[in-house]
Each structure stands twice: as structure tokens, then as C-alpha cells.
Amino acid sequence: MKRRTVVRAIGGASGGALAGLAGCTTRNGDDEPPDGPDDEDTEPEDPDHDGTLRIATYRSMVTGTNPAGPWLAEAFEETYPDAEIEWVLPESGVEHYVRRGEYDTEIDVDVLFGFTVGDLARIDDRVGAGGLLRELNLKRVEGAERIRDGLDLGDPHNRALTYDAGYVSLVYDERELDAPDTFAELLEDEYEDTLLAQHPGTSIPGQAFLLWLIETAGPDDALEYWEELAANGVRIHESWSDAYNDAYMGEERPMVVSYSADPVFAAAEEYDMERHRVAFPNDEGYAVPEGMGIFEGARAPDLAYAFLEFVLSTEAQIELARRNVQFPAIRDVELHPAFGEYRREPPEPVSISYTELRGSIGDWLGDWTDRFDEHLVEDGDGNGDGDGTENGNGDEDGN
């Protein structure tokens, strides 16, 4: 049975809406999640694979050129013919659910698909250690043991499985610019009014770019650097889709914060390769594994586990890598030769661990927002990235 895939956008709670959250019905009161704690050694004898599975993700997963989401939904529904996937695109991404978690407010979504180690750290800082998402029973997810070394999100509460990974970099048009070899060069007159970036609170590459600068220069100097970027005319969008798909592909500017695998997408779509060159300032790129997990109050937990397992299947990993233009999470996946030919990897990948982010990332994001929100441009549909962070080539999709 082939079902229609539903996509639904929701707005993030803010301002006066937040005050009302405390009075809403809580997820399950003091009860356990619908199927009880995930401490069983084996899968239930008769898992329920009937019904609607609601999955929160970022916009580029389901819209744009050849996105991965519709393929995932159709293939999953063919495997589980009594199931239907409904995609949910929260306007403020993961932040939407962090706020609801803070107020212990109902979350009527089953799976969070597309978040980072930074998102896990701020969930724990604001909701509580191990909050929002349930600890996973990995015996229910065949394929979890195939995830490549080094791609673990480092969550001490075992709430996340990595489904792909990429490197945030700068993508530029070599017809108009030379690649900046260092971050300092990016502040020179040559790069005035050239760069498109994303809000670190609502975009995965935006968050990665900020953390990259923090790892390279330290929190204080990173914000001072951002002051100079702003003075040099950086334009900030809420989401990767707005910055890349709309502004960069519309040739509004010649450089964008994006992913080092973008040339793979450009080659596949027969776009101008000169406009898809990759720069690694300081010979670095920020490593971004993307995670998936199940909400504590999931109403379709068996379907949620089935989805996580399906995403880690070889077939799904190949399609995600192709459509999301990211590196597969699992070992022994043979990709099209073009992926190896056009992808770029930084000489020195950098990242910040969960332990380092815990207790700090909220302050960093808050300080950035206080100082640079005024530079945020108004985009067409107002949809943020969706995990509170969006993936990168989403129409590529992602990365």
C-alpha cells in the first residue's frame, strides 16, 4: 500500500506563547513512556508497526532538489505498508522542543531526525541530564553496530544514533573570488559583502561555523571576530536552505557557509562547478555528525525504532549519501565514483565534544544572538532549519 507522505510546518513558541506552555498538559504526567522504559534485552514479541510516525526534521530534508525525506518515507512505507510518515518542520528547529521540554509540555512527535552534539548539550543544560529523548535500546536497532568509529555524538545518556556526517566549510565562486586561506583573510576588503552565513541557533551549519571559530580562537575572540565579519558585510539567514538554495544559488553573493561535499551535488545536477569550489580556512573544516533519536513521550515507539533501523540499512545509507550529499554513517557502503571524485575533506577536521559543550553552548548561542540577531535577514517563508538546526545540502540535501 502506497501512502501519501504528509509534511507539516509548525511555528516555534516564543514571547507570550512561552508563558502558556506551563499550563498545558504534560507529556505523560508521571507515567513512563507509552511502551515503558527501554531496558528490555530484546524487541517486543509483537511490535506495533501500524499507524502514523511523526518525524521532526529540517526543511531541506523534505524540500528542494531531490531531497532525501520523500524517498525515505516512500521506501519505509513500502517496507511497513500499514505505516505512514508525517514530516514536521518546526520553525525554530530543535529549539522548539527544548522550550517545550523546559516547561514539561506535550510533544506530539515521535522522532527527532537531524541534530548535533551541540543540541544534546543544550538539551541537557536546559531540560536536565538525559532529557527530551529516551535512552535507546540498541538491541532493537540492527545496524547500529556498523556505525563508523569516530561518529559517536558522545552522549553519555545513549539517546542518539548517527545517520550521516559532513564537514562545514566555505563554498565559493572562483570566478569572483580567491579562496581565503585563513579566517583573517575573510575580513579583508576583497571579501566585503560576499559571505552568506546562518543563524547558529536555527541551523546546523550556522552552529558549526560558530563552534569552529570558538574551537579555533576561543569564545571571546570568536565573538569579536563575528563583530568584524558583521562590519565586513556578512549576511545572516535563519536557515541553510535560505542561505544556500535561495541566496547562493540565486547568485546573490559569491560565498556561503556550507558543506565540503557540495561539489558532489553540483556535479550531479550539472551546475557550474566553478561556483562550487571549497575553501578550508586555516586548513580546517568542522566535523558534523547528524543524529536521530526517539522522544521520551513517543506515541509510536515501535515504528520509531523501525525507522531508526531502516535509516541505517545499506540501501537507505546509499540514498541518504546521494540525496543529502553527506558521508554515510555506516561502514562498507559503496558510493558512486563521483562521490569520491568531487567530495572534499579538510586537512585538519575540528570539533568540540559533548563534555566541552555542556554548560557552555547555551551561553555562547545566547551571546551571539544578543549581539547579531539584528543582522538576521527576513527570508521568504520564515521556516527555520528544523532541528533547530538544519542540515546542509538539503536539496542536495544537505551536505
Secondary structure, DSSP 4 states (H G I P E B T S, - for coil): ---PPEEEEEPPP-THHHHHHTTSPPSSTTSPPTT--S--SS--SS----EEEEEE--GGGTSSSS-HHHHHHHHHHHHSTTEEEEEEEETTTHHHHHHHHHTT-----SEEEEE-HHHHHHHHHHT-TT-SBPPP-GGGSTTGGGBPTT-----TT---EEEEEEEEEEEE-TTT-PPPSSTTGGGSGGGTT-EEEE-TTT-HHHHHHHHHHHHHH-HHHHHHHHHHHHHTT-EEESSHIIIIIIIITTTS-SEEEEETTHHHHHHHTT--GGG-EEE-GGGEEEEEEEEEEEBTT-S-HHHHHHHHHHHTSHHHHHHHHHHHT-EESBSS-PPPHHHHHH----SEEE---HHHHTTTHHHHHHHHHHHHGGGBPPPSS----SSSS--SBTTTB--
